[in-house]
Amino acid sequence: MKEITEIPIKALKEIALFDVMIIHHGFEKYNRDYYFIIESGTKKKQGRFKILFTHCFEMKYRHKFADIKFPDLIRRSWTDDLISSDLPKKKGSYWWGQGVTSAYPGFFYDPDSEKAKEMTAITERPMYSVKLDADHYEVEFVFHDFKYEFINSDTSFTDDYSIPLD
């Protein structure tokens, strides 16, 4: 993995963490660091990457359709047949099994985050706050640093979802 030695937000911009596909995300098995497997097919860095946010001590996740504005949608989407990767037969529901989401509009840095300032005081190390606004969910988290690594050149998801410009 490539160690980031500069201010993290500058490095985040360098790898263009916006308008990418999120393939998977979650805590590492030791439950300290949080990762995203992303795919980028339109930026200067193409392929699949693992982005690892280290020392992630504060996190909030919310699915956008688990909202009072969409009570019928979330209720219709309760059954386990919608977690399969097979196309759902149930119309008017949310298909959990689609496997990807677009990171649109993407990752945003909050330089004034009170949570990051609090965690900086607790840890005595610089902490940063980022929010991911994806098509289907929002994740806000506080972290210390991040690393990224190239996994492979697969862009099959972005090839299917993006519109080629000639």
C-alpha positions in Angstrom: 0.0 0.0 0.0 1.2 3.5 -0.7 1.7 5.5 2.5 0.4 9.0 2.3 2.9 11.4 3.8 1.3 14.7 2.9 -1.9 16.4 4.2 -4.5 13.7 3.5 -7.0 15.9 1.7 -4.5 16.8 -0.9 -3.7 13.2 -1.5 -7.4 12.4 -1.6 -7.8 14.9 -4.5 -4.7 13.4 -6.2 -6.4 10.0 -6.6 -9.7 11.6 -7.6 -12.1 10.1 -5.1 -15.2 11.4 -6.8 -17.7 10.0 -9.3 -16.3 6.4 -8.8 -18.1 3.2 -8.1 -18.0 1.8 -4.6 -17.7 -2.0 -4.9 -17.4 -2.8 -1.2 -16.7 -1.1 2.1 -16.3 -2.0 5.8 -14.0 -2.3 8.7 -10.8 -4.4 8.5 -11.0 -7.6 10.6 -9.3 -5.9 13.6 -12.0 -3.1 13.6 -9.8 0.0 13.6 -9.3 0.9 10.0 -12.1 1.4 7.4 -11.7 0.6 3.7 -13.4 1.1 0.4 -12.9 -0.9 -2.7 -13.5 1.5 -5.5 -13.4 1.4 -9.3 -12.5 4.3 -11.5 -12.8 4.2 -15.2 -12.8 7.8 -16.2 -10.0 9.5 -14.2 -6.3 9.5 -14.7 -6.1 6.5 -12.4 -8.2 3.7 -13.8 -9.0 0.3 -12.3 -9.8 -1.0 -8.9 -8.3 0.4 -5.7 -8.4 -0.2 -2.0 -8.6 3.0 0.0 -7.8 2.4 3.7 -8.7 5.1 6.2 -6.6 4.4 9.4 -7.6 5.0 13.0 -11.2 5.4 12.2 -12.7 6.0 15.6 -15.9 7.9 14.8 -18.4 6.8 12.1 -22.0 7.3 11.1 -23.8 5.4 8.3 -27.2 6.0 6.9 -29.0 4.5 4.0 -30.7 7.2 2.0 -33.9 5.3 1.6 -34.2 4.5 5.4 -36.0 7.9 5.7 -39.4 9.1 6.7 -39.8 10.4 3.1 -39.6 6.8 1.7 -41.5 4.6 4.3 -43.2 2.5 1.6 -40.0 1.8 -0.3 -38.1 0.6 2.8 -41.0 -1.5 3.9 -41.4 -3.1 0.5 -37.6 -3.8 0.5 -37.5 -5.8 3.7 -37.4 -9.4 2.4 -34.2 -11.4 1.9 -35.0 -12.2 -1.8 -33.8 -8.6 -2.5 -30.2 -9.3 -1.3 -29.5 -11.8 -4.1 -27.4 -10.7 -7.0 -30.2 -11.9 -9.4 -32.4 -9.2 -10.8 -35.3 -8.7 -8.5 -38.8 -9.8 -9.5 -40.4 -7.4 -7.1 -41.1 -4.0 -8.6 -41.2 -0.8 -6.5 -38.6 -2.0 -4.0 -34.9 -1.4 -3.3 -32.6 -4.1 -4.7 -29.9 -4.6 -2.0 -28.1 -7.2 -4.2 -27.0 -4.9 -6.9 -23.5 -4.9 -5.4 -22.3 -1.4 -6.3 -23.2 2.2 -5.8 -21.9 5.4 -7.4 -19.9 7.7 -5.2 -21.8 10.6 -6.5 -21.3 13.4 -5.7 -18.5 11.7 -3.7 -16.1 12.3 -0.8 -16.1 15.7 1.0 -13.6 17.0 3.5 -14.9 19.0 6.5 -12.0 21.1 7.8 -14.2 22.5 10.6 -15.4 19.3 12.0 -16.0 19.4 15.7 -15.7 15.6 15.9 -12.3 15.7 14.2 -11.1 18.4 16.6 -12.4 16.4 19.6 -10.6 13.2 18.4 -7.5 15.2 17.7 -7.5 16.3 21.3 -8.1 12.8 22.6 -5.5 11.1 20.4 -3.0 14.0 20.3 -2.6 13.3 16.6 -4.2 15.0 13.6 -7.7 13.7 12.8 -9.8 14.5 9.7 -13.5 14.3 8.9 -14.8 13.1 5.6 -18.3 12.5 4.3 -19.1 10.1 1.5 -22.3 11.0 -0.3 -23.1 8.0 -2.6 -26.3 7.3 -4.6 -27.7 5.0 -1.9 -26.1 5.9 1.4 -24.1 8.5 3.3 -21.1 7.7 5.5 -19.4 10.2 7.8 -16.2 9.3 9.5 -13.2 10.7 11.4 -9.7 9.2 10.6 -6.0 9.8 11.1 -4.5 9.0 7.7 -5.1 6.9 4.7 -3.3 4.6 2.3 -4.3 3.3 -1.1 -3.3 0.5 -3.4 -4.0 -0.5 -6.9 -5.7 -3.9 -7.0 -6.2 -4.6 -10.7 -7.2 -2.9 -14.0 -10.8 -4.1 -13.9 -13.3 -1.3 -14.9 -16.3 -3.5 -15.7 -18.7 -1.6 -13.4 -17.7 1.8 -14.6 -17.8 0.6 -18.2 -21.4 -0.5 -17.7 -22.5 2.7 -15.9 -20.6 5.5 -17.7 -21.4 7.2 -20.9 -18.4 7.3 -23.3 -17.5 10.7 -24.6 -16.0 10.8 -28.1 
